[in-house]
Amino acid sequence: MDLPHLVYALIGRIRRSPALHFAVLGTLIFVLVSPPGSAPPPRLVIPASRIETALDEYQSLSEHPLTAEEKQAVVRAVVEQEVLYAYAQRLGMGKDPAVERRLAQIATFVADNPDEAKTTEERADEAAMLGLGEGDLIVRRILIDGARRLIRAAVLIREPTEAALESYLREHSDDFRTTERWRLSQIVIDARLHPNAEQDARRLLEQLHKAAVPPSEAAKYGEPGFAAAQQPVLSARELERRFGHRFAKALVGLPTGSWEGPIPSRFGFHLVLIEEYFPSRVPQLAEVRNEVRVRLREKLADEWLAVRLEQLRSEFAVEIVGKDQDNYQL
């Protein structure tokens, strides 16, 4: 996740997440019960220039001047990235093969003898000892993303309960609601071939009613090959894409089993017989179990990430240093 996406997520998280509120409360309790005289937390120093760069990047993607809330979210996103980077280093994630390959490339680039036979691990150790990976954006991104994935994995590997799945579906029913769909037969009167296409369509509609023409015989009428007489099950959006907005809108509320029309479209006028209508509905859990499961696990993983980040944040004494350090609140 890049910085702009993280900032958008943070703004929404600050507004909506009860888990984050509990995390803040937990941090306050931790501070209150910490014994006096305990060792101070390690310092985590963030250059003010890094925040300025992040603000400029976010501003370039925004269509309006940043609000105070958005600026604070940017600061918070930068702090979270620094906390995750420090956490990854604490866990020894610098030994990740992708990190070692990148460090080895850096070490080879600056080596006095780049052709000297050394293993990837040896080159990586050299780069680490010289601190060459500290300012490398690729190394930082690998470690930050790795720490984030590791934290979220604690939730993602767990299976939600049946009750949790049912509850999530109830609370987010509109996300899973099906759209209206129709299966119909049609007869098209091409306006390019019929100067009085609408009147011709009305006369044909009377004939269809009198003769009780079944939908299976629709292909015998209208313009042959102009548009398929039997249409598959289609949503309003799919019908709109095929025949235009007016056509799709006109289907709403029509009865099934009888020829209706004329319905205008960009092609002319249609006589339609709706064979099946499928109204919008919220499916049963059994129908969308996998999608609900994926979304719920992602939601819980995001909430746990927010909680864990607050916990990790409390383990460091974060400081912003540099020219504009007094402009930023932690």
N, C-alpha and C positions, 0 to 999 in steps of 0.2 A: 504494500500500500504506500503510495507516494504522499508527500506532505499535504498537498491540497485536499486529497481524499480523506486523509487523517483528520484535517481540520474540520471538514464538513461533518465527519462522524463525531468528533469531539463536541461540536456545538449541539448536535442532537442529543448526544449522551448526557451533557450537562443539564439539558432541559428535561429529559425524560427518565433517566435511569435511576430507579430506586436503589439498585445495587451500588451505584456510585455514592449515594447518600450514606448508605450503611458503611461503605469503605472509609469515608471521611470520619464518621463517628468512631469507627474502630481505631483509626489513626489517633484521634484525640484521646481515646481511652488508653491507648498504648503510651502516649506521651505522659498522661497523668499518673499511670502506675509504674513508670520506669523509675527504678531506684535512683536516689540522688548520688552523684559522684560516679555514675556509670560512664564508660568510655564514650566520648563524643562520636557521632556517626562520621564516616569518611566524607571528605569534601568532594563535591562534584561541580567542577568549574565549567561554566558555559560562556564562551566569548559573546559579547553583545553583538559583534559583527555577524555571528551566525544567525541570530534572531532577525537582524536587519535584512539579511539575505532571504530568509524564509518569508518575511513580510513582503518584500519586493516580489518574490515569486508568486505569492498568493494574490497580491494586488493586481499583478499582470493578468490573472485569470478571472478577476472579478469585474463586473460591469458597473460597480459603484464604489465610492470610497469606503474603506473598511470601517465597520462600526467598532466601538470599544469592545463589544463582546467577541467579534471576530478577531480582533488583534490579540485579545487575551487567549483565545483558542489557539492562535498561532504560537504564542509563547508556550502554552501548555503542551502543544504538539512537539515543539523542539525539546522541552524538558523530558517528555516521555521517551523520545528517541534517545536522548543522552542516558536516561535511566536504563533503558533496554540494552544499550551498548555496554554500559558498565556491568550490568547483570550478565550479559553474554560472556564478558571477559572473566567475571568471577567464576562462571561455570566451566571455564576452559574451552569455550567454543571456538577459540582461535585455532584449535587443532582440527577443525572441520576441513575435509579435503579441498573444498572450494576455496576456503580462506588460504590454506597453505599454497595452493597453486597460484593464487593471486600474489601472495607475498613473495613466492619464489620468482615470479615474473619481475616484480619490483626490484628484488635483490640482484637479479641478473642484469637488469638495465643499468644499475649504478655500480656494479662490481668493476674492480680494476681489471680483472681477468674473467670476463663473462663466459669464456669457453672452458674454464676449469671444470673438471668432472666432479659434480656434486649432486646429491639427491635433492628431490623437491623439498623434503623435510629439512635438510641442512640449509638450503637457501632460505626457506621460510623462517627458520630459527635466526638466521643472520638478520633478516629484515625486521623481525620482532625485537631483537636486541638493540637495533639501531632506531627503533621507533618509527620505521618507515610506513607502517600500516595505519598509524594514528590519523593521518590526514587523508587517507585514500578513501574516496567515496564508495568505491565498490566493496572494499573490505567492511566498511561501516554498514553498508546496506545489507550485506550477507549476514553479519552478526545481529543487527537489529531485527531483520526479518526472521532469523533463526530463533531468537529469543521470543519473539511474538508468537511464532508457530508452536514453540515448546509449551508456552503458557496455555494457549488455546487447546492444545492437544489433550490436556488433563480433562477437559470436558468432552471434546469430540470423540474420545474413545469410549465414552459411556453411552449406554442405550437409554433413551427417555422412557419413562413408564407409560403405560396405556392411558392413564389418567392425564398425564402431562400432554400427550399428543391430542387427546380429546379437548382439553382446555385450550390449547394453542389454536386448534381449528375453530373453536367457538369464538375466540377473541379476534381472530383474523379471517373471519368467514368471507369477507369481500375479496380477499386475495385469492381465494380458491373458487369463487362463484363462477359457474359456467356461463357462457353467453347464450343468448337465444340462437336457435338454429332451425333451419327449414330444409325439408326435402320436397322438391316441387317438380312438376312438369309444366312446360310452357309452349306457347305458340307466339312467334314474333312476326309482326307486320312491319316490314321495313319501310320507314318513312321516305327513303330515297326512291323506292319503286312505286309507292302509292301516294299520289298527291293528296288524297283525303284519307290518310292512314288511320286517324282516330275513328272516323265514321265507319270505315271498312272493318276495323277491329270490333266495333260495337255490333255491327250486323253479324259478324262471324260468331260473337259471343252468344247471340240469340240462337244461332244454329246449333252451337255446342250444347246449349241447355235443352233445346227441343229434341235433339237426337241422343241426349244423354251420352255424349262421347266420352269414353274412358280415357284416362291419362296415357294408357299404352298406345293409343292411336294419335297422340299429339303430333307425331312426326309427319303425318299425312297432310297437315295443314300448315299455313304460314309459308315462309321462305325456306326451301330445303337447304340444309347445310349451313344456314346463316348462324344459328346457335343451337346447341344441343337441346333437344326437346326434354330429355330427362336429365335433371341436374342432381348431383350428389348432395349429401347433407352439408349445408353451408351456413356459416355464421353471417351476421349482418355486415361485418367488415369484409368478408369474402365476397358477398353478393354486391356490396358497394364497389369493390374493386373490379368486378366483372361487368356490372351493368349501370353503375352510377348511384349517387346518393338518393335521388328521388325514387328509384326502384326499390332500394332496400327499405327506405322509410315507409313506402306504401304497403309493404307486406305486413307491418305490425297491425295486429288485430283482425286480420282476414281469417275467415273460417276455413276449416280443412274439408276436403272432399268435394268441393264445387269449383267450377270455373269462375274466375273473378277477373275484373279489369274494366277497361284497358288501363295498364300501368305504363306511364311514360319512362323512357330511358334514352340514352344518347343514340340508340339504334333505331328507335321507333316506338311502337306500342306493343305491350306484352299482354297476353291472356294467360293466367296462371291457375294451376290447380295445386294447392298445398296438400301433399300426401301425408306428411308427418310434420308436426311442430314440436320442438323440444324447448320448453321455457327455461329461463335462467333459474339456476338452483344452486344451493350449497351441497356439494357431494358428501357422501358418507366417508368416514375416515378410511374404510377399507379401499375406497377408490383412489385416494390421494395419500395413502400412508407414507410412501417413500418421500414425497415432496414435503409433507408436513414434518417428517422426521429430520430431513436435511435442514429445513429452515429453523426448526426449534433448536437443533444442536448448534447452528451458527449463532443464533440469538444468545443462547446460554454461554457459548464460548466468548462472545463479545462482552457480555456482562462480567464474566469471570476475569477477562483480560483487564477490564476497567478496575475491578476490585484489586487484582494483583498489582496493577501499576500503582495504585494508591499505597498499597503496602510497601512496595519497593521504594516508592518516592520518599516515604517516611524514614527509610534506612540511610538516606544520604542528606548531607547538608549542602543543598544546592545553592550555588552562588552565580550570579551573572556579573561578569567583569568586563570592563572596557569603557569606551568613550561615552556611550549612552546608557550605562547600566542602571541609572536611577529612573529611567523611563519605563522600566518593565517590572511588573509585580508578579511574584511567584505564588 
